[in-house]
Amino acid sequence: MENFLKKAFSDMKESAHAQHEVDKANFAAVKAESKAAWEEAKAQSRPEVFKAAQQAKREEAIAQAEERIAQAQARIEAAKAGQ
């Protein structure tokens, strides 16, 4: 019985240590993500960075619209060819 309890407590100790390592890693990850979010927010407060980000979003939207137009034109051509 004594040997069983020693093994059980040893297993619990190992498990607690392993969980502590997981918790430390998760905490470090959350801390790094929070710092990254803070730095991004701080960078967005600068007008030149904000303007550049807005311009990039507009350019992406224009590119997507042009792609949709090209797809629609292809569908139109396919429909005309099928008549």
C-alpha positions as CSV (number, residue, x, y, z in Angstrom):
1,M,0.0,0.0,0.0
2,E,2.8,2.4,0.9
3,N,4.5,1.8,-2.5
4,F,1.2,2.5,-4.2
5,L,0.8,5.8,-2.5
6,K,4.4,6.8,-3.2
7,K,3.8,6.1,-6.9
8,A,0.5,7.9,-6.9
9,F,2.0,11.0,-5.4
10,S,5.0,10.8,-7.7
11,D,2.6,10.7,-10.7
12,M,0.6,13.6,-9.4
13,K,3.8,15.6,-8.9
14,E,5.0,14.9,-12.4
15,S,1.5,15.7,-13.8
16,A,1.4,19.0,-11.9
17,H,4.9,19.9,-13.1
18,A,4.0,19.2,-16.7
19,Q,0.8,21.2,-16.4
20,H,2.7,24.1,-14.9
21,E,5.0,24.1,-18.0
22,V,2.0,24.2,-20.2
23,D,0.5,27.1,-18.2
24,K,3.8,29.0,-18.4
25,A,3.9,28.5,-22.2
26,N,0.3,29.7,-22.6
27,F,0.9,32.7,-20.4
28,A,4.0,33.7,-22.4
29,A,2.0,33.3,-25.6
30,V,-0.9,35.5,-24.3
31,K,1.6,38.0,-23.1
32,A,3.3,38.2,-26.5
33,E,0.0,38.5,-28.3
34,S,-1.1,41.3,-26.0
35,K,2.2,43.2,-26.6
36,A,1.8,42.7,-30.3
37,A,-1.7,44.1,-30.2
38,W,-0.5,47.0,-28.2
39,E,2.3,47.8,-30.6
40,E,-0.1,47.5,-33.5
41,A,-2.6,49.9,-31.9
42,K,0.2,52.3,-31.0
43,A,1.5,52.2,-34.6
44,Q,-2.0,52.9,-35.9
45,S,-2.1,56.1,-33.9
46,R,0.6,57.5,-36.2
47,P,-1.1,59.2,-39.1
48,E,1.3,58.0,-41.8
49,V,0.9,54.4,-40.7
50,F,-2.9,54.7,-40.5
51,K,-3.0,56.2,-44.0
52,A,-0.8,53.5,-45.4
53,A,-3.0,50.8,-43.9
54,Q,-6.2,52.4,-45.2
55,Q,-4.6,52.7,-48.7
56,A,-3.7,49.0,-48.6
57,K,-7.2,48.1,-47.7
58,R,-8.6,50.2,-50.5
59,E,-6.2,48.7,-53.0
60,E,-7.2,45.2,-51.9
61,A,-10.9,46.1,-52.3
62,I,-10.2,47.4,-55.8
63,A,-8.3,44.3,-56.8
64,Q,-11.1,42.1,-55.5
65,A,-13.7,44.2,-57.5
66,E,-11.6,43.9,-60.6
67,E,-11.4,40.1,-60.2
68,R,-15.2,39.9,-59.8
69,I,-15.6,42.0,-63.0
70,A,-13.3,39.7,-64.9
71,Q,-15.2,36.7,-63.7
72,A,-18.5,38.3,-64.7
73,Q,-17.1,39.1,-68.2
74,A,-16.1,35.5,-68.6
75,R,-19.5,34.3,-67.6
76,I,-21.1,36.8,-70.1
77,E,-18.8,35.6,-72.9
78,A,-19.6,31.9,-72.1
79,A,-23.3,32.7,-72.1
80,K,-23.0,34.4,-75.5
81,A,-21.0,31.6,-76.9
82,G,-23.6,29.0,-75.8
83,Q,-26.5,30.7,-77.6
